[in-house]
């Protein structure tokens, strides 16, 4: 079955440096609850079943690259054009290849993003975890065995940062954050050494995707529909000084006046324009741990824009 390093994922003909990926069949058999009166010594809980309408679902996890093509694919797939699928090719081992290609004549083909999680940590690379859904796929075998795989099927662009340092992939420290609320301290900079410092952050975006199943006589579900979008996450902040209570005087925190902006790799921007705080933890820490303030938050749409935005690269 070959080795894991031979696996790959390709989205719109662009190869990704993946940590893990795989859209696997969701079987979900329909189990009977019919009574079988054959004595209590051999009473089976289930005696028969039928197959359900099946779909494919799983993660595409990768290290974020400062590559405009990959960034814009992720942006459009998740937010701007989320109702339309993209073509994907995934191989777990370089031998078996699964194609989830779009087809203008069949709206059930292709791959949709249902959820996305962005994780930023100063001690790690920035990662993206996409949860994807597909209704149909085609399986092919490009090679017969591990020994027949002699050449690469493709490679990501600039995997070793040959032109710009700290771009592909992007280290967490290369993420500059700006969290705004009334009378909040400014963020750390070389000219403001007592500003707030973002130590860790994550943002989870959920399209609340619905797989539509019906009594159609077809083993495939009817459609994939994107529901309402939601966004939530957390921010872990440190400061050489106090981090004031957002709800304290002199101004009360409101989503109309609070926002979060992350600038990744110097130019790639993610935004939550309207922030609702859901939690505020400011706890005593262990002896050698920095004292941080952790805010849990949710994004709110303004009636026109979604709760989470990615600016075009």
N, C-alpha and C positions, 0 to 999 in steps of 0.2 A: 504493500500500500504506500510505499515511498515515505518521505520524511516531511515534517511540517514546513520546512523552509521553502519547499517547492510550491506551496500554495500561493494563490494570488487573488486579488480582486480588481476588477476593471469597471469603472463607471464612465459612461459616455466616452469610451476609448481612452480614458485616462487611468493609469495604474496608480494604486495606492500602496504606501508602506503600512501594511496592516499588522496589528497586534493579534487580532483574531477576527474571524468572520465565518459566516455560514448561515444560509437560509434553509432551514430544515422543515420537512413535511410535518404539519400538525394533523395527526391522524384523528384523534378524538372520536373513537368508535361509539356508536349508539348502543348501549347495553340494555338488553331486555330485563324487565322486572317481572316476567311471567312466572306463575307458580308451577313448580314441577313436583307433583305429589308422588315421590318414589321412596318414601321412608326417611326417617331422620338420620340414619347412618350415612347416607350418601346424598344429603340435600345440598345441591349446589346453589350458590347465591345468584349466579348468572348461567343461563343455559344456552342462550343464543344472542346474536348481535347483528348489527348492520354497520357498514361504513358510513361515516358522515361525509358531507361536502368538505373537501380538504383544501388547505392553503399552505403557503410556505412563509415562515417567519424566523427571524434571527438577527444577530448583531453584525454590524460592520464597524469595527473599532480600529482607529488609526491615530497616529501622531500628527497633529496639525502642522501643515507646511505653509510657509509664506509664499505659496504659489497661487497666483491670481486665478488660474484655471480651477484648481481644486477648491479654493475658497468660494468662488462664484457658483460652482456646481452645488456645494453644500448649501449656500445661501438660497439658491433658487429651488432646490429640491425640498428643503425644509420649510421655507417661508413664502418666497415671492411667487412660486409656481407650484405650490404644494399639491394641488389637485391633480396634476399630471405626473405620470410615472417617468422613470428614466431607465435606459437600457443598462443592464449589468451582466458581467460574466464573472463567475466565481468558481475557482478550482481549489479543493481542499488539499490536493497532493500533486498537481501538475499532470496527472493522468486523466482523471475524470473531470470534465468541465460542464458546468451548469450555466445555460444561457437564459437570461430573463430579458429578452429583447422586446422593445415596444413594437406595436403594429398598428398602423393607422386604421386598419380594417377591424381590429379587435381591441376594444378599450379595456379588456381584462388582462392584457399582457403588459409586462414591465414591472418596475419595483417602486413602491411608495415608502416614504419615511413616516413612521408613526410617532417616534420619539427621538430626541437627541439630548445628549448630556455632554457639556463642556467642562473639563476640569483643569483648573489652574493652580499650580503649587510651585513655590519658588525653588523647591528641591527636586522637581520632576519636569518632564516634558509636558507641554500642553497636549491633552488628548481629547478626542471626539469619539463618542460612542453613539452610533445610530442604530435604532431598532427599525427593521425594514419588513415589509409585507409584500408578497407576490401571490398571484393566483395560478400562474402557469409557468412551466419551465421546460427546457429541452436539454436532455443529457447526451453528451458525446464523450468518446474516449479518444484523446489525441495521441496517446502512447499506450503501449501494451504492458510496460513494466518500468520499474525504477531505472533499470540500466539503459532503457531506450531514450530517456530524457537527456539530451546532450546540449541543448541550447535554451536560452531563456525565451519565454514567450513575450517578454517586454519588461520595461523597468521604469520606475518613477524618474522624474526629472530632478537633477541636482541632489541625489541622495546623500552626498557627502559634503554639502555646503562648499562647493569649489569657488563660488563667486562672492557670496555675501555671508559673513559669519552669523551664526545664530538665527538662521532663517528657515532651514529645512533639516530637521524639524525645529520648532520654536521652543526654547527653554522657558520655564515658568517665570523666571525673574525678568524676562523680556516682555512682561505684560504690565503696562502702566494703567492704573485704575483711577477713576474719579467718581467719588460718591458725594452727592450733593443733597443737603437738606438745609433748612434755614439756620444760619449761624454755625454751620459745621466747620471744623478746622479744615484747612487746606491739606492737600496731600504732600508727602515727602518729596523733596528735590534737593539737589546739591546746594541750592540757595535757601532751603527751608528745612533744616535738619530736624525740626520738631514737628513736622507734619505727620499725618496718618500714613501708615504703611500697610498695604494689602499683603497678608502672608499666604492666604489660601482663599479660593473662591470656586464655586461651582454654579452652573446654571442648567436647569433641566426644562426642556421645551416639549410639550405634549400636544400633538395634533388630535388626540382623542379619535383615532382612526376607527372606522366601522367597516367590518367585512359583512357585506349584505348577502344573506343566504335566502333562498326561496325554493318553493316546490316547483321545480322547472324540468325535472327529468334529466338534469345535467349534474355530473359529479363535481363540477367547479362552482364556487360561489358566483353570484351575479355581478358584483361590483365592489370596488373599494371607494369609500367616501371619507373625506376628511371632516372631522367635527370641529367644535370650537377649540381655539388655541389657548393654551395656558402656559405660564412660565413661572418657575419658582427656583430659589437657590439660597445660597448663604455667602456671607462675607466675613472673614476673620481678620480683624484690624488690630494693629499695635501702634502705640505712639509714646514717645518720650515726653509724657504729660498726660493730661486727662482727655478722654474721649467723652464728650458731654452726652447726657441723656437726650435723644432726639425729641422726646416729648416734654422735656423740661423747659423752663424759661430760658431765654426770652421769647422763643417762638415755638409753636407746636408743629410737629412733623405732619405733613399732608402729602398724599400721592401726587397732588397737583404741583407741588414744589420740590419733589425729590426725584432723583434719577441716578442710575449707575451706568458708567461708560467704561469699557475695557478697550485698550489699544494694544494689539498683539503684534509683535515683530515690527513695531514702529509705524505701521500704516493700516493694519487690518482692525476694523472697529466693530464691536458688539455693543448694543445699547438696550437698556430697559428704561424707556422714557418716563414712566410713572411707576413709582415703587411704593408698595404697601408693606410695612413691616409686620412680620408674623411672630417674631420672637426676638428677645434681647437678652443675651447671656453675658454677664460680667462677673466672673467667679474668681475666688482665690485659687491660685495654681500651686503646683508642687514647687519644691525648693529651687530647682534649676530650670523651670519652665517660664517663658515670658508671659506676663499677664496681658491677655488679649480680650477684646470685646467682639462677640460673635453675633451677627444679625442674620436672622432668617427672613427672607423677603419673597414677595410675589409681584409679578408684573401685572399691570392693569392696562387694558386697551382704552383708547380715548374716543372710541366710536368710529374712528377712521383708520387708525393704524393698529397693528397687532401689538401684543404686550412685549414682544422681543423682536429686535431688528438687527440685521447684519448689513453694514454698508457695503456697497459694491467695491471690489478691489480695483 
